[in-house]
Amino acid sequence: MAFVAEFPIIRIPTADGGCVAVKRRPVPGGPPVIFVHGLAVNADLWDLPEVSGPSFHYRSLASLAQAAGYDVWLVNLRGHGAPHMLSEPAPGQTDWCVDHFIAYDLPAVVDHVQAATGRRPLAIGASMGAMTLAGFLQGAHITGDVETARVVADPALAARRQAQLSGAVFAEFPAALRWPAALYGPDGRLRWRALLRDWWRTDGDVNHAFELMARWGWLQAVLTAVGEVPLTRFRGSADREPWYARLPRVLAEQAERLERFSLQGILRAAGTFTGATNQRAEVLLRGRRFVLDDMKAGVLKQMAKCVRAGAFVSDTGTPDHVYSDHYDAVTLPILVVQGGRDRIASPAVVRSAFYERVRSADKELLYDEAIAHGEIEAAPVACERLYPRILSWFDRHRP
């Protein structure tokens, strides 16, 4: 049975004609919290089913927040959430990027939540969701017509948007997509000695694989032609039992163990890119039918552009808007949640490019050396070591 069925889905229109689907875990009168997901997943990654094992107990941050009295709003950015809570793009729009999430999707949700609850919500974003939140807070919007559209930041709009929120949490935030031990020099040339010397490193100061792929023109050409990476094909139906459920019990148990073992191997391989070592296959097997989502070509193109620039930049029109040059516009209370093993959001870069530049009088850094990218939302270790402290921060910043 689909675990999302018991919660209402609210559909919120955007200024450009799209529609954002939001799952709500309602607590009447409770302080509202908006959750924003990252790349290749949807809102349900914040809300996977509870799972226990011999050495772990996982409960989602969304469920814990609701249990603590918070009114939880789980956002699907445009193009995400099919089939049960698909957020639709503007009519005729076939591709989009993070700029559209910033300019249209999140503003519509914040306006709606504030109007529906009569309170200023808290907001938490992970990875690409944190990028969306950072762009929203600096007043970034798309101006011009179809031919002249580009992204600009408006200080007055930044002030109004920040006044709408009680505080913001940035988890696994790629504030500027660069790494201290960069593979490419300022002139754009590959540092072969660095590649040969550091290829084995798995810490947060390097990510040679991402730096290389961001410069593969043939890969971007293929993605543009295809339009997306269709990851939803790898998730099952939310209403269908596992393929081995009808086998005899002994065979079904063996098939389940094999599936769990195989997924754990895939997670270890993915850790080469993310740094993750704490993921549990049991948690993701319960939720994989819901959380995997397609990656649009426009989003991936923008991410690759950010890696080449070593910054967070727009991909709508010209000239580029450099989001990472405007973090000093942020003044509301913030919490930055960062793992020391994160290979996508380098801890050193997050601190220097974002945390030290925001002008918030109330700011806090929650750092855990052993946690990596993707683990804050879905690893049992985060439940034990991070979630109580995040909820405590929520409590101190209730509207």
Sine and cosine of phi, psi and omega as CSV:
sin_phi,cos_phi,sin_psi,cos_psi,sin_omega,cos_omega
0.00,0.00,0.65,-0.76,-0.02,-1.00
-0.93,0.37,0.78,-0.62,-0.07,-1.00
-0.98,0.22,-0.12,0.99,-0.01,-1.00
-1.00,0.01,-0.16,0.99,-0.19,-0.98
-0.91,0.42,-0.49,0.87,-0.11,-0.99
-0.98,0.22,-0.18,0.98,-0.06,-1.00
-0.94,-0.34,0.62,-0.78,-0.02,-1.00
-0.94,0.34,0.54,-0.84,0.10,-1.00
-0.95,-0.31,0.85,-0.52,0.02,-1.00
-0.97,-0.22,0.72,-0.70,-0.02,-1.00
-0.93,-0.37,0.87,-0.50,-0.16,-0.99
-0.91,-0.41,0.86,-0.52,0.00,-1.00
-0.95,0.32,0.54,-0.84,0.04,-1.00
-0.97,-0.26,0.27,-0.96,-0.07,-1.00
-0.90,0.43,-0.41,0.91,-0.02,-1.00
-0.99,-0.11,0.16,0.99,0.06,-1.00
0.99,-0.14,0.05,1.00,0.07,-1.00
-0.99,0.14,-0.13,-0.99,-0.01,-1.00
-0.50,-0.87,0.86,-0.51,-0.03,-1.00
-0.99,-0.13,0.80,-0.60,0.05,-1.00
-1.00,-0.06,0.76,-0.65,-0.05,-1.00
-0.78,-0.63,0.80,-0.60,0.11,-0.99
-1.00,0.01,0.75,-0.66,-0.05,-1.00
-0.91,-0.41,0.79,-0.61,0.22,-0.98
-0.99,-0.16,1.00,-0.02,-0.23,-0.97
-0.98,0.21,0.65,-0.76,0.21,-0.98
-0.75,-0.66,0.99,-0.17,-0.05,-1.00
-0.81,0.58,0.81,-0.58,0.00,-1.00
0.99,0.15,-0.09,1.00,0.00,-1.00
-0.98,0.20,0.44,-0.90,0.05,-1.00
-0.89,0.46,0.76,-0.65,-0.03,-1.00
-0.98,0.20,0.60,-0.80,0.09,-1.00
-0.75,-0.66,0.80,-0.61,0.02,-1.00
-0.98,-0.18,0.80,-0.59,0.03,-1.00
-0.96,-0.28,0.75,-0.66,0.00,-1.00
-0.84,-0.55,0.79,-0.61,-0.12,-0.99
-1.00,0.08,0.08,-1.00,-0.01,-1.00
-0.96,-0.28,-0.28,-0.96,-0.07,-1.00
-0.95,0.30,0.63,-0.78,0.13,-0.99
0.95,0.32,0.17,0.99,0.04,-1.00
-0.68,-0.73,0.01,-1.00,0.07,-1.00
-0.76,-0.65,-0.18,-0.98,-0.13,-0.99
-0.86,0.52,-0.48,0.88,-0.08,-1.00
-0.94,0.35,-0.20,0.98,0.08,-1.00
-0.90,0.43,-0.44,0.90,0.08,-1.00
-0.98,0.21,-0.13,0.99,-0.20,-0.98
-0.61,-0.79,0.72,0.70,0.05,-1.00
-0.94,0.35,0.42,-0.91,-0.01,-1.00
-0.90,0.43,0.45,-0.90,0.05,-1.00
-0.91,0.41,0.71,-0.70,-0.02,-1.00
-0.66,-0.75,0.67,-0.74,0.08,-1.00
-0.83,-0.56,0.50,-0.86,0.07,-1.00
-0.63,-0.78,-0.03,-1.00,-0.03,-1.00
-0.85,0.53,-0.50,0.87,-0.09,-1.00
-0.78,-0.62,0.24,0.97,-0.02,-1.00
-0.43,-0.90,0.33,-0.94,0.10,-0.99
-0.59,-0.81,0.91,-0.42,-0.03,-1.00
-0.97,-0.26,0.77,-0.63,0.22,-0.98
-0.73,-0.68,0.68,-0.74,-0.08,-1.00
-0.93,0.37,0.44,-0.90,0.05,-1.00
-0.91,0.42,-0.56,0.83,0.02,-1.00
-0.89,0.45,-0.70,0.71,-0.01,-1.00
-0.93,0.38,-0.62,0.78,0.03,-1.00
-0.92,0.40,-0.62,0.78,0.03,-1.00
-0.90,0.43,-0.67,0.74,0.04,-1.00
-0.90,0.44,-0.67,0.74,0.02,-1.00
-0.89,0.46,-0.46,0.89,0.02,-1.00
-1.00,0.08,0.06,1.00,0.09,-1.00
0.98,-0.18,0.19,0.98,-0.02,-1.00
-1.00,-0.06,0.58,-0.81,0.06,-1.00
-1.00,0.03,0.97,-0.25,-0.22,-0.98
-0.99,-0.10,0.77,-0.64,0.03,-1.00
-0.85,-0.53,0.90,-0.43,-0.09,-1.00
-0.96,-0.28,0.92,-0.39,-0.18,-0.98
-1.00,-0.03,0.69,-0.72,0.26,-0.97
-0.97,-0.24,0.89,-0.46,0.09,-1.00
-0.93,0.37,0.33,-0.94,-0.13,-0.99
-0.81,0.59,0.66,-0.75,0.00,-1.00
1.00,0.08,-0.10,0.99,-0.05,-1.00
-0.95,-0.31,0.39,-0.92,0.15,-0.99
0.99,-0.14,0.06,1.00,0.02,-1.00
-0.91,0.41,0.54,-0.84,0.01,1.00
-0.99,-0.10,-0.33,0.94,-0.20,-0.98
-0.98,0.18,-0.40,0.92,0.06,-1.00
-0.54,-0.84,0.89,0.45,-0.01,-1.00
-0.96,0.29,0.77,-0.64,0.16,-0.99
-1.00,-0.03,0.81,-0.58,-0.14,-0.99
-0.99,-0.13,0.64,-0.77,0.07,-1.00
-0.96,0.26,0.02,-1.00,0.07,-1.00
-0.90,0.44,0.45,-0.89,0.00,-1.00
-0.82,0.58,0.77,-0.64,0.02,-1.00
0.99,0.14,-0.12,0.99,-0.01,-1.00
-0.99,0.16,0.83,-0.56,-0.04,-1.00
-0.94,-0.35,-0.24,0.97,0.05,-1.00
-0.55,-0.83,0.42,-0.91,-0.05,-1.00
-0.37,-0.93,0.07,-1.00,-0.02,-1.00
-0.57,-0.82,-0.11,-0.99,-0.05,-1.00
-0.88,0.48,-0.50,0.86,0.04,-1.00
-0.81,0.59,-0.63,0.78,-0.03,-1.00
-0.95,0.30,-0.57,0.82,0.08,-1.00
-0.88,0.48,-0.65,0.76,-0.05,-1.00
-0.95,0.32,-0.72,0.69,-0.14,-0.99
-0.98,0.21,-0.51,0.86,-0.15,-0.99
-0.84,-0.54,-0.73,0.68,-0.18,-0.98
-0.95,0.30,-0.83,0.56,-0.05,-1.00
-0.91,0.41,-0.66,0.75,0.06,-1.00
-0.84,0.55,-0.65,0.76,0.00,-1.00
-0.90,0.45,-0.66,0.75,-0.02,-1.00
-0.93,0.38,-0.72,0.69,-0.01,-1.00
-0.87,0.49,-0.70,0.71,0.03,-1.00
-0.85,0.53,-0.71,0.70,-0.06,-1.00
-0.92,0.40,-0.72,0.69,-0.04,-1.00
-0.89,0.45,-0.67,0.74,0.01,-1.00
-0.90,0.44,-0.67,0.74,0.00,-1.00
-0.93,0.36,-0.63,0.78,-0.07,-1.00
-0.96,0.29,-0.53,0.85,-0.08,-1.00
-0.97,-0.24,-0.33,0.94,-0.08,-1.00
0.94,0.33,0.32,0.95,-0.04,-1.00
-0.70,-0.72,0.40,-0.92,0.07,-1.00
-0.99,0.15,0.87,-0.49,-0.05,-1.00
-0.97,0.24,0.35,-0.94,0.33,-0.95
-1.00,0.07,0.34,-0.94,0.04,-1.00
-0.66,-0.75,0.60,-0.80,0.08,-1.00
-0.69,-0.72,0.75,-0.66,0.02,-1.00
-0.78,-0.63,0.58,-0.81,0.03,-1.00
-0.89,-0.46,0.74,-0.67,0.09,-1.00
0.83,0.56,-0.91,-0.41,0.02,-1.00
-0.87,0.49,-0.52,0.86,0.07,-1.00
-0.91,0.42,-0.58,0.81,0.07,-1.00
-0.94,0.35,-0.58,0.81,0.09,-1.00
-0.88,0.47,-0.68,0.73,0.02,-1.00
-0.88,0.48,-0.69,0.72,0.00,-1.00
-0.90,0.44,-0.65,0.76,0.00,-1.00
-0.91,0.42,-0.65,0.76,0.04,-1.00
-0.92,0.39,-0.63,0.77,0.04,-1.00
-0.87,0.50,-0.70,0.71,-0.10,-1.00
-0.94,0.34,-0.39,0.92,0.01,-1.00
-1.00,-0.01,0.14,0.99,0.06,-1.00
0.97,0.24,0.42,0.91,0.01,-1.00
-0.95,0.31,0.68,-0.73,0.04,-1.00
-0.47,-0.88,0.25,-0.97,-0.01,-1.00
-0.99,-0.15,0.81,-0.58,-0.02,-1.00
-0.88,-0.48,0.34,-0.94,0.01,-1.00
1.00,-0.06,0.07,-1.00,0.03,-1.00
-1.00,-0.02,-0.22,-0.98,-0.07,-1.00
-0.85,0.53,-0.65,0.76,-0.08,-1.00
-0.99,0.13,-0.45,0.89,-0.09,-1.00
-0.93,-0.38,0.17,0.99,-0.07,-1.00
-0.86,0.51,0.68,-0.73,0.09,-1.00
-0.38,-0.93,0.21,-0.98,-0.03,-1.00
-0.99,-0.14,0.73,-0.69,0.09,-1.00
-0.70,-0.71,0.37,-0.93,0.07,-1.00
-0.95,-0.33,0.69,-0.72,-0.03,-1.00
-0.88,-0.47,0.91,-0.41,-0.01,-1.00
-0.85,0.53,-0.61,0.80,0.01,-1.00
-0.92,0.39,-0.65,0.76,0.05,-1.00
-0.92,0.39,-0.61,0.79,0.05,-1.00
-0.86,0.52,-0.70,0.71,0.00,-1.00
-0.89,0.46,-0.67,0.74,0.00,-1.00
-0.92,0.40,-0.68,0.74,0.00,-1.00
-0.91,0.42,-0.66,0.75,0.00,-1.00
-0.93,0.37,-0.50,0.86,0.06,-1.00
-0.93,0.37,-0.30,0.95,0.01,-1.00
-0.98,0.19,-0.32,0.95,-0.09,-1.00
-0.93,-0.36,0.48,-0.88,0.10,-1.00
-1.00,0.04,-0.37,0.93,0.01,-1.00
0.11,-0.99,0.22,-0.98,-0.07,-1.00
-0.65,-0.76,0.65,-0.76,0.03,-1.00
-0.91,-0.42,0.80,-0.60,0.00,-1.00
-0.93,-0.37,0.93,-0.36,0.00,-1.00
-0.94,-0.34,0.71,-0.70,0.06,-1.00
0.79,0.61,0.71,0.70,-0.19,-0.98
-1.00,0.07,0.93,-0.37,0.10,-0.99
-0.97,0.23,0.96,0.28,-0.12,-0.99
-0.85,0.52,-0.58,0.81,0.12,-0.99
-0.51,-0.86,0.85,-0.53,-0.13,-0.99
-0.98,0.19,0.97,0.25,0.08,-1.00
-0.56,-0.83,0.21,-0.98,-0.07,-1.00
-0.71,-0.70,0.59,-0.80,-0.04,-1.00
-0.83,0.55,-0.65,0.76,0.04,-1.00
-0.99,-0.12,0.94,0.34,-0.12,-0.99
-0.93,0.37,0.53,-0.85,0.01,-1.00
-1.00,0.09,-0.35,0.94,-0.02,-1.00
-0.89,-0.47,0.62,-0.79,0.03,-1.00
-0.99,0.15,0.08,-1.00,0.02,-1.00
-0.85,0.52,-0.43,0.90,0.01,-1.00
-1.00,0.09,0.02,1.00,0.01,-1.00
0.99,0.11,0.09,1.00,-0.02,-1.00
-1.00,0.03,0.61,-0.79,0.01,-1.00
-0.93,0.36,0.73,-0.68,0.06,-1.00
-1.00,-0.05,1.00,-0.03,-0.09,-1.00
-0.88,0.48,-0.61,0.79,0.00,-1.00
-0.90,0.44,-0.63,0.78,0.04,-1.00
-0.90,0.44,-0.65,0.76,0.02,-1.00
-0.89,0.46,-0.72,0.70,-0.02,-1.00
-0.94,0.34,-0.55,0.84,-0.05,-1.00
-0.98,0.19,-0.60,0.80,-0.19,-0.98
-0.92,-0.40,0.18,0.98,-0.09,-1.00
-0.85,0.53,-0.45,0.89,-0.09,-1.00
-1.00,0.08,-0.20,0.98,-0.12,-0.99
-0.93,0.36,0.60,-0.80,-0.02,-1.00
-0.81,-0.59,0.28,0.96,0.00,-1.00
-1.00,0.05,0.07,-1.00,-0.08,-1.00
-0.97,0.24,-0.03,1.00,0.00,-1.00
-1.00,0.04,-0.12,0.99,-0.03,-1.00
-0.68,-0.73,0.48,-0.88,0.23,-0.97
-0.36,-0.93,0.96,0.27,-0.08,-1.00
-0.89,0.46,-0.57,0.82,-0.03,-1.00
-0.88,0.48,-0.71,0.70,0.01,-1.00
-0.92,0.40,-0.64,0.77,0.00,-1.00
-0.89,0.45,-0.64,0.77,0.00,-1.00
-0.93,0.37,-0.75,0.66,-0.07,-1.00
-0.90,0.44,-0.51,0.86,0.00,-1.00
-0.91,0.42,-0.29,0.96,-0.03,-1.00
-0.95,-0.32,0.13,0.99,0.05,-1.00
-1.00,0.09,0.99,-0.14,-0.01,-1.00
-0.88,0.48,-0.57,0.82,-0.02,-1.00
-0.91,0.41,-0.58,0.81,0.01,-1.00
-0.92,0.40,-0.67,0.75,0.03,-1.00
-0.92,0.40,-0.58,0.81,0.03,-1.00
-0.90,0.43,-0.65,0.76,0.04,-1.00
-0.90,0.44,-0.71,0.70,-0.01,-1.00
-0.88,0.47,-0.65,0.76,0.01,-1.00
-0.90,0.44,-0.65,0.76,0.00,-1.00
-0.93,0.38,-0.66,0.75,-0.02,-1.00
-0.97,0.23,-0.59,0.81,0.04,-1.00
0.99,-0.13,-0.40,0.92,-0.03,-1.00
-0.15,-0.99,0.24,-0.97,0.19,-0.98
-0.98,-0.21,0.95,-0.32,-0.18,-0.98
-0.99,0.15,0.95,0.30,-0.04,-1.00
-0.93,0.36,-0.37,0.93,-0.01,-1.00
-0.89,0.45,-0.30,0.95,0.05,-1.00
-0.93,0.37,-0.32,0.95,-0.05,-1.00
-1.00,-0.08,0.02,1.00,0.08,-1.00
-0.96,-0.29,0.53,-0.85,-0.02,-1.00
-0.98,0.17,-0.07,-1.00,0.06,-1.00
-0.98,0.19,0.64,-0.77,0.00,-1.00
-0.92,0.39,-0.32,0.95,-0.07,-1.00
-0.94,-0.33,0.15,0.99,-0.05,-1.00
-0.90,-0.43,0.67,-0.74,0.02,-1.00
-0.94,0.35,0.36,-0.93,0.10,-1.00
-0.83,0.56,0.48,-0.88,-0.10,-1.00
-0.86,0.51,-0.43,0.90,-0.08,-1.00
-1.00,-0.08,0.06,1.00,-0.10,-0.99
-0.89,0.45,-0.47,0.88,-0.06,-1.00
-1.00,-0.06,0.02,1.00,0.05,-1.00
-0.96,0.28,0.32,-0.95,0.14,-0.99
-0.81,0.58,0.48,-0.88,-0.17,-0.98
-0.81,0.59,-0.71,0.71,-0.04,-1.00
-0.89,0.45,-0.71,0.71,0.02,-1.00
-0.92,0.39,-0.63,0.78,0.01,-1.00
-0.89,0.45,-0.66,0.76,0.01,-1.00
-0.91,0.41,-0.63,0.77,0.04,-1.00
-0.91,0.41,-0.66,0.75,0.02,-1.00
-0.91,0.42,-0.62,0.78,0.03,-1.00
-0.91,0.42,-0.66,0.75,0.04,-1.00
-0.90,0.44,-0.65,0.76,0.02,-1.00
-0.90,0.44,-0.67,0.75,0.03,-1.00
-0.88,0.47,-0.70,0.72,0.00,-1.00
-0.90,0.43,-0.68,0.74,0.02,-1.00
-0.90,0.45,-0.66,0.75,-0.02,-1.00
-0.91,0.41,-0.69,0.73,-0.01,-1.00
-0.92,0.40,-0.60,0.80,0.04,-1.00
-0.88,0.47,-0.59,0.81,0.07,-1.00
-0.91,0.41,-0.64,0.77,0.04,-1.00
-0.90,0.44,-0.65,0.76,0.02,-1.00
-0.90,0.44,-0.62,0.78,0.05,-1.00
-0.90,0.43,-0.65,0.76,0.02,-1.00
-0.91,0.42,-0.66,0.75,0.02,-1.00
-0.90,0.44,-0.48,0.88,0.02,-1.00
-0.89,0.46,-0.32,0.95,0.08,-1.00
-0.87,0.49,-0.56,0.83,0.00,-1.00
-1.00,-0.01,-0.59,0.80,-0.14,-0.99
-0.98,-0.18,-0.38,0.92,-0.09,-1.00
1.00,-0.01,-0.05,1.00,-0.12,-0.99
-0.93,0.36,0.72,-0.70,0.08,-1.00
-0.73,-0.69,-0.09,1.00,-0.12,-0.99
-0.96,-0.28,0.07,1.00,0.00,-1.00
-0.93,0.37,0.59,-0.81,0.06,-1.00
-0.91,-0.42,0.79,-0.61,-0.01,-1.00
-0.86,0.51,-0.55,0.83,-0.03,-1.00
-0.86,0.51,-0.63,0.78,-0.01,-1.00
-0.93,0.38,-0.74,0.67,-0.08,-1.00
-0.97,0.26,-0.45,0.89,0.07,-1.00
-0.90,0.43,-0.57,0.82,0.04,-1.00
-0.94,0.35,-0.49,0.87,-0.11,-0.99
-0.94,-0.35,-0.10,1.00,-0.15,-0.99
-0.90,0.44,-0.43,0.90,-0.01,-1.00
-0.94,0.33,-0.18,0.98,-0.08,-1.00
-0.91,-0.42,-0.60,0.80,-0.29,-0.96
-1.00,0.00,-0.49,0.87,0.00,-1.00
-0.90,0.45,0.67,-0.74,0.00,-1.00
-0.60,-0.80,0.38,-0.93,-0.04,-1.00
-0.92,0.39,0.49,-0.87,0.09,-1.00
-0.94,-0.33,0.89,-0.46,-0.03,-1.00
-0.96,0.27,0.51,-0.86,-0.01,-1.00
-0.86,0.52,-0.64,0.77,-0.03,-1.00
-0.90,0.44,-0.62,0.78,0.03,-1.00
-0.92,0.40,-0.72,0.69,-0.02,-1.00
-0.92,0.40,-0.61,0.79,0.05,-1.00
-0.87,0.49,-0.67,0.74,0.01,-1.00
-0.92,0.40,-0.65,0.76,0.01,-1.00
-0.89,0.46,-0.68,0.73,0.02,-1.00
-0.89,0.45,-0.63,0.78,0.04,-1.00
-0.89,0.45,-0.64,0.77,0.03,-1.00
-0.90,0.44,-0.65,0.76,0.03,-1.00
-0.89,0.45,-0.71,0.71,0.00,-1.00
-0.90,0.44,-0.58,0.82,-0.02,-1.00
-0.99,0.13,-0.31,0.95,-0.09,-1.00
0.92,0.40,0.47,0.88,-0.07,-1.00
-0.47,-0.88,0.05,-1.00,0.12,-0.99
-0.98,-0.20,0.96,-0.28,-0.11,-0.99
-0.83,-0.55,0.37,-0.93,0.02,-1.00
-0.98,0.20,0.23,-0.97,0.09,-1.00
-0.70,-0.71,0.45,0.89,0.04,-1.00
-0.89,-0.46,0.95,-0.32,0.05,-1.00
0.94,0.34,-0.12,-0.99,0.01,-1.00
-0.70,-0.71,0.47,-0.88,-0.08,1.00
-0.96,0.29,0.24,-0.97,0.03,-1.00
-0.90,0.44,0.57,-0.82,0.21,-0.98
-0.99,-0.12,0.83,-0.56,0.00,-1.00
-1.00,-0.09,0.99,-0.11,-0.02,-1.00
-0.84,0.55,-0.63,0.78,-0.08,-1.00
-0.95,0.30,-0.08,1.00,0.13,-0.99
-1.00,0.02,-0.06,1.00,-0.12,-0.99
-0.86,-0.52,0.33,0.94,0.01,-1.00
-0.93,0.38,-0.34,0.94,0.03,-1.00
-0.94,0.35,-0.11,0.99,0.09,-1.00
-0.97,0.24,-0.26,0.96,-0.07,-1.00
-0.99,0.15,0.83,-0.55,-0.02,-1.00
-0.78,-0.63,-0.18,0.98,-0.04,-1.00
-0.98,0.22,0.23,-0.97,0.02,-1.00
-0.87,0.49,0.71,-0.70,0.00,-1.00
-0.71,-0.71,0.47,-0.88,0.18,-0.98
-0.81,-0.58,0.79,-0.61,0.07,-1.00
-0.96,-0.29,0.86,-0.51,-0.01,-1.00
-0.95,-0.32,0.89,-0.46,-0.19,-0.98
-0.67,-0.74,0.70,-0.72,0.08,-1.00
-0.99,-0.14,0.61,-0.79,-0.04,-1.00
-0.95,0.30,-0.34,0.94,-0.01,-1.00
-0.99,-0.16,0.17,0.98,-0.06,-1.00
-0.94,0.34,0.88,-0.47,-0.04,-1.00
-0.99,-0.11,-0.09,1.00,0.05,-1.00
-0.98,-0.18,-0.76,0.65,0.10,-1.00
-0.98,-0.20,1.00,0.00,-0.05,-1.00
-0.84,0.54,0.81,-0.58,-0.03,-1.00
-0.83,0.56,-0.66,0.75,-0.02,-1.00
-0.91,0.41,-0.63,0.78,-0.01,-1.00
-0.95,0.31,-0.65,0.76,0.04,-1.00
-0.85,0.52,-0.68,0.74,-0.02,-1.00
-0.92,0.40,-0.76,0.66,-0.10,-0.99
-0.97,0.24,-0.64,0.77,-0.09,-1.00
-0.99,0.17,-0.47,0.88,-0.10,-1.00
-0.85,-0.53,-0.89,0.46,-0.16,-0.99
-0.85,0.53,-0.68,0.73,-0.04,-1.00
-0.98,0.19,-0.20,0.98,-0.06,-1.00
-0.98,-0.17,-0.44,0.90,0.02,-1.00
-0.90,0.44,0.50,-0.86,-0.06,-1.00
-0.98,-0.19,0.33,0.94,0.02,-1.00
-0.91,0.40,0.79,-0.62,0.09,-1.00
-0.95,0.32,-0.46,0.89,0.00,-1.00
-0.93,-0.37,0.99,-0.11,0.03,-1.00
-0.64,-0.77,0.53,-0.85,-0.07,-1.00
-0.59,-0.81,0.60,-0.80,0.04,-1.00
-0.91,-0.40,0.88,-0.48,0.06,-1.00
-0.97,-0.24,0.96,-0.29,-0.16,-0.99
-0.88,-0.48,0.72,-0.69,0.07,-1.00
-0.74,-0.67,0.90,-0.43,-0.11,-0.99
-0.86,0.51,-0.52,0.86,-0.16,-0.99
-1.00,-0.02,-0.06,1.00,-0.12,-0.99
-0.97,-0.23,0.54,-0.84,-0.08,-1.00
-0.80,-0.60,-0.08,-1.00,-0.10,-1.00
-0.91,0.41,0.72,-0.69,0.01,-1.00
1.00,0.02,-0.24,0.97,-0.07,-1.00
-1.00,0.08,-0.37,0.93,-0.02,-1.00
-0.91,0.41,-0.54,0.84,0.01,-1.00
-1.00,0.09,-0.52,0.85,-0.27,-0.96
-0.70,-0.71,0.14,0.99,0.00,-1.00
-0.97,-0.23,0.72,-0.70,0.01,-1.00
-0.81,0.58,-0.53,0.85,-0.02,-1.00
-0.88,0.48,-0.52,0.85,0.03,-1.00
-0.93,0.37,-0.56,0.83,0.05,-1.00
-0.87,0.49,-0.64,0.77,-0.07,-1.00
-0.98,0.22,-0.66,0.75,-0.22,-0.98
-0.96,-0.27,-0.39,0.92,-0.08,-1.00
-0.92,-0.40,-0.66,0.75,-0.13,-0.99
-0.86,0.50,-0.68,0.74,0.04,-1.00
-0.86,0.51,-0.59,0.81,-0.03,-1.00
-0.97,0.24,-0.56,0.83,0.09,-1.00
-0.91,0.42,-0.70,0.72,0.02,-1.00
-0.91,0.43,-0.58,0.81,0.07,-1.00
-0.90,0.44,-0.63,0.78,0.06,-1.00
-0.91,0.41,-0.67,0.74,0.09,-1.00
-0.81,0.59,-0.74,0.67,-0.06,-1.00
-0.86,0.50,-0.61,0.80,-0.03,-1.00
-0.97,0.24,-0.22,0.98,-0.06,-1.00
-0.82,-0.57,0.46,0.89,0.06,-1.00
-0.86,0.51,0.63,-0.77,0.07,-1.00
-0.92,0.39,0.00,0.00,0.00,0.00
